Amino acid sequence: MSINENMAVERLSTELGEQKLNKTKALAILSSDALSSVAYGPEQILIVLMTVGAAAIWYSIPIAVGVLVLLLALILSYRQIIFSYPHGGGAYVVSKENLGMYPGLIAGGSLLVDYILTVAVSVSAGTDAITSAFPSLHAHNVLIAVIFVLFITTLNLRGVTESASILAYPVYLFVVALFILIGVGIYNILTGQVSSSVHTSLGTPVAGISLFLLLKAFASGSSALTGVEAISNAIPNFKESAPHNAAKTLAAMGTLLALLFAGIVYLAFGYGIVPTAEVTVVSQIAEQTFGRNFMYFFIQGTTALILILAANTGYSAFPLLAVNLAKDKFIPRMFTIRGDRLGYSNGIIILGVLSIVLIIVFKGKTEHLIPLYAVGVFIPFTLSQTGMVVKWVREKPKGWISKLIINTTGAVISLIVSMMFFLTKFSQVWPVLVFLPLIIYVFHRIKQHYEAVGDQLRLANHQPAIPVEGNVIILPVAGITHVVENSLNYAKSLSPHQIIAVYVPFEREDEAMFEEKWEKWQPDVRLVTLHSPYRSIINPLTKFIDTVQRKAGESNYQVTVIIPQFIPKKGWHNILHNQSSLLIRAHLLYRRNVIVTTVPYHLTK
């Protein structure tokens, strides 16, 4: 390797190192999705319980405990995944290696779609918060959401470190705002400033309650755990030592999520909050705690901001998951290419475009997206933890029994949650049963294509190439110009005695006139005229090429078509020229054993 190449590699390594995240920034950029879900997760529990009546609100406490147990199982499980699979990939890599290719593709496909939904849900929810404060903007929900997606996409194309620096402030402001809310709220409840009569006591019997309803509420509340897996997918984004930094960040995220979720659920119970369509639960708690003053609007503002910026989790995890799938040849290789700012720009752009499509299709309605979003998360949760169970049983490392118990617990609970979504919200989550098989089919076909191409290109598995004795050059010409002269000179440099100029006239008079001019200008170059009364250039030209190719093939001669083309000084001038040459190239591109060469002639004014 040359000195310049070494310097280029060192410079790239330095730039990549500069784009890595420390724990503080990583917590902001990778946890915003999970932390922001406390704005709607507790509310989902209350909405289900309210179908029985306000007396059932006390069940939110034990249900929240169940959600926290699941959170603990997920955090411990993904911590083990981080150290077992330090190169990232999360559920896809774990499922593929331990359960097989198809479970891996189910997990990978689910997560790809889920990250698209992450962006759509987060931005739609944040837009709802804004338009609730300013009702006159409600009619423009979709447009506002699309603008936010474009903004976040642009931010990520500028590089992960720059986007993390911007995102850190609203994320930590949101955390501080909610801790202040929870602290003041608990103080008010414990000091008797909130009457205990506003809610039923814990353990009060409630008519109409059932195990099925409680499981439905538990499944709905588990939507607060979306985004927990993002850190395990994005380990390569961390500074060294990446696995240890990722594990610490995961623990910090889990702790914050547990405290915020538990605090909001307790305050909702303590205040006797009843969910309504017009006002969110967090808004009601903030209003009862502070009234409509600065703190209320501060909490609402930071909540709206983090919901919109939570979409950034998808932008961090989607490209890295796409890289793993692309390396395994299940999606196009373009997803492995880094942009100027060293981010996987193709993945970022595709994510932004597909998110905008979802927002437009669902008209920016968050409530229709959340169930689809949550079930898309718990399928890979279940598969990844089942994969870890298989790994521990097969490898039996030191201390594997405790690890097995953790992953088994998480797998069982995640499976129950997934099944409850299908049983209780089938009308909203049925698209999963359609698009997931479709995605896996597409993965399979792309893999087949890459394998077939590789097999055909591999020297060991292919017939040796037939030696080429020489070139027969066909030069389509439209007149006697500098463009044709330039191409003719190039053709003579390749094969001076095997050049055939081809002219396609529409009138007999033009044919005779052109032959006469050509004879005077290039008497040594053979000219063939193909009269075309139907004014088609492509058909007579391709028939002639086929005839020449058959004869050339008998002598192992290669047919080369040289297409003259002039390049205008201004790019937009191309619209006015070169249409015939484009058509000829496009038509000949898929013809076997014909080489197509374009010889440009650049205009100077």
HULINSUL-V700399 format. One line per field, one symbol per residue. phi: phi as a letter, one per 40 degrees, with the letter a starting at -180 (. if undefined). burial: # if it has 24 or more other ideal C-beta (glycine too) atoms within 12 Angstrom, else .. A space follows every 10 residues. Layout:
BEGIN
phi=???
burial=???
END
This chain:
BEGIN
phi=.ccccccccc cccccccccc bccccccccb bccccccccb cdcccccccc ccicccdccc cccccccccc dccccccccc cdccbccghf dccccccbbh ccdccccccc cdcccccdcc cccccccdcc cccbdccdcb dccccccccc ccccdccchc cccccccccc cccccccccc dccccccccc cgcbccccac ccgccbcgca cccccccccc ccccccgccd cccbdccccc cdcccccccc cccccccccc cccccccccc cgcbcbccbc cccccccccb gcbdcccccc cccccccccc dcdccccdcc ccccccccgc bdcccccccc cgcccccccc cccccccccc ccfgcccccd cccccccccc dccccccccc cccccfccgc cccccdccdc cccccccccc cccbbdcbbd ddcccccccc ccdccccdcc cccccccccc bbccccccci bbbbbcbbib bccccccccc ccccacbbbb cbbbccbccc ccccccccdc cbccbcbbbb cbccfbcccc cccccccccc ccccbfcccb bbbcacbccb dcccccbgcc ccccccccdc ccfbcbbbbc bccba
burial=.......... ........## ########## ########## ########## ##...##### ####.##### ########## ########## #########. ..######## ########## ########## ##........ ##.####### ###.###### #.##.###.# #####.#### ##.###..#. ...#....## ........#. ..######## ########## #########. .##.###### ####.##### ########## #####....# ########## ....##.### ########## ########## ########## #...#..#.. .######### ##.###.##. .#.####### ########## ########## ##........ ..##.##### #.######## ##.##...#. ##..##..## ..#..##... .......... .......... ########.# ..##.###.# #..##..### #####..... ...##..#.. .#..###### ##....##.# ##.##..##. .#....#### ######.... .......#.. #..##.##.. ..#######. #....
END
